[in-house]
Amino acid sequence: MSRVRIDHETGCWIWTGPTSGTTGRGAGYPRMSLGGQTVAVHIAMWTNEHGYIPGKKELDHKCRNRLCVNPNPDHLEMVTRKRNAIRREEAKRMRCEEVQP
């Protein structure tokens, strides 16, 4: 938690430590060393709070903030890969609509 800044307006727990960089799979997600391996912080936080994530599930940032590591279900939700992809596309579409006059 020493690398987490709480945004009291959004409720997001913003990771201030290292990330996975800006390109490639998993770009922009918080990373930390755990047991000698580099892991995604949001996954470690979820697992610590809620337990194991089954192989066919993944975590969706409902708050749409990749740097958020808040394991609360208002911020992270365990979903299927398909559901996560659908939500990601919906969020992209919403951002495009907001930008256009």
DORO-52949 format. One line per 2 residues: number of its first residue (from 1); their letters; for each residue x negated, y, z negated of C-alpha. Coordinates in steps of 0.2 Angstrom, whole numbers, plus 5000, padded with zeros to 4 digits. Layout:
! residues N
NUM) A) X,Y,Z ~ ...
This chain:
! residues 101
1) MS) 5000,5000,5000 ~ 4985,5011,4999
3) RV) 4986,5013,5018 ~ 5005,5017,5018
5) RI) 5013,5034,5018 ~ 5031,5034,5015
7) DH) 5042,5046,5026 ~ 5056,5051,5014
9) ET) 5066,5057,5028 ~ 5067,5041,5039
11) GC) 5062,5028,5025 ~ 5048,5022,5036
13) WI) 5032,5016,5028 ~ 5020,5023,5040
15) WT) 5003,5013,5041 ~ 4988,5024,5041
17) GP) 4975,5011,5043 ~ 4969,5002,5059
19) TS) 4980,4997,5074 ~ 4978,4985,5088
21) GT) 4973,5000,5100 ~ 4983,5007,5114
23) TG) 4983,4994,5128 ~ 4987,4976,5130
25) RG) 4999,4964,5121 ~ 5004,4971,5104
27) AG) 4997,4988,5107 ~ 4999,5001,5094
29) YP) 5004,4989,5080 ~ 4996,4990,5063
31) RM) 4982,4977,5059 ~ 4973,4972,5044
33) SL) 4961,4958,5038 ~ 4969,4944,5028
35) GG) 4960,4929,5023 ~ 4946,4932,5036
37) QT) 4959,4934,5050 ~ 4966,4950,5058
39) VA) 4985,4950,5056 ~ 5000,4962,5060
41) VH) 5004,4971,5045 ~ 5023,4972,5047
43) IA) 5023,4953,5049 ~ 5012,4951,5033
45) MW) 5024,4963,5024 ~ 5040,4954,5030
47) TN) 5033,4936,5025 ~ 5027,4943,5008
49) EH) 5045,4949,5005 ~ 5056,4937,5014
51) GY) 5046,4922,5018 ~ 5041,4912,5033
53) IP) 5046,4917,5051 ~ 5051,4902,5062
55) GK) 5042,4899,5078 ~ 5057,4905,5089
57) KE) 5059,4921,5080 ~ 5050,4938,5079
59) LD) 5052,4954,5071 ~ 5061,4969,5078
61) HK) 5057,4987,5072 ~ 5075,4993,5071
63) CR) 5068,5010,5066 ~ 5059,5010,5083
65) NR) 5043,5015,5074 ~ 5028,5003,5078
67) LC) 5018,5010,5063 ~ 5032,5006,5051
69) VN) 5028,4991,5039 ~ 5044,4993,5028
71) PN) 5051,4975,5026 ~ 5068,4982,5022
73) PD) 5081,4975,5034 ~ 5085,4993,5039
75) HL) 5068,4994,5047 ~ 5063,4976,5052
77) EM) 5075,4962,5057 ~ 5071,4944,5062
79) VT) 5078,4941,5079 ~ 5076,4930,5095
81) RK) 5063,4936,5108 ~ 5078,4939,5120
83) RN) 5087,4950,5107 ~ 5071,4959,5104
85) AI) 5068,4962,5123 ~ 5086,4968,5125
87) RR) 5085,4980,5111 ~ 5068,4987,5117
89) EE) 5076,4990,5134 ~ 5091,4999,5126
91) AK) 5079,5010,5116 ~ 5069,5014,5132
93) RM) 5085,5019,5141 ~ 5091,5030,5127
95) RC) 5075,5039,5127 ~ 5076,5042,5145
97) EE) 5094,5049,5144 ~ 5088,5060,5130
99) VQ) 5075,5068,5141 ~ 5086,5071,5156
101) P) 5096,5087,5156
